[in-house]
Amino acid sequence: MLLQVTLLLFVALMLLAAVSDLVRFTIPNKLCIAIAALFPVAAMMAGFSLPLFGFHLLGGILALVLGMALFAPGWIGGGDAKLFAAAGFWFGISGLTAFLMYTALIGGGLVIVLLVARKFAPIMGLPTAWTYETALSDGAPVPYGVALAGGAMWALPSSVWLMIA
């Protein structure tokens, strides 16, 4: 039962990060730290073997390196890179590819939706509050935390967690 609660907490923290990124274009460090710190607790509850725990740590480290590589040229924000690394611990080596693929698919769809919405927002006569310094503003960054949370939710059912829980 406690493991399921921990998994629900992971989902809630990822969704909270997505909402924060969508509303404020920032993902608080506290959320990334909480997601990363919750992983060893969940792994202990799930009875991970030392090698399995190591493979999950390696997944988080690889996600951190990839996130930093995407952050360096400005393709994603620093909060996105940290959130990707924190979630990478949860998916490990075996689930990192699925998490990355699902995140990329959702991110691509998010970019298309934002481009279309930004184009048509002025035509639709939306209130200024909806388009001023929001994701609908021209030139606003893409809140990629939304894609990361969506990718995590999509990858979670096929992960080791739901086989154990």
Buried (B, 14 or more C-beta within 10 A) or exposed (E): EEBEEBBEBBBEBBBBBBBBBBEEBBBBEEBBEBBBEBBBEBBEBBEBEEEBBEBBBBBBBBBBEBBBEBBEEEEBBBBBBBBBBBBBBBBBBBBBEBBBEBBEBBBEEBEEEBEEBBEEBEEEEBEEEEBEEBBBBEEBBBBBBBBBBBBBBBBBEBBBBEEBB
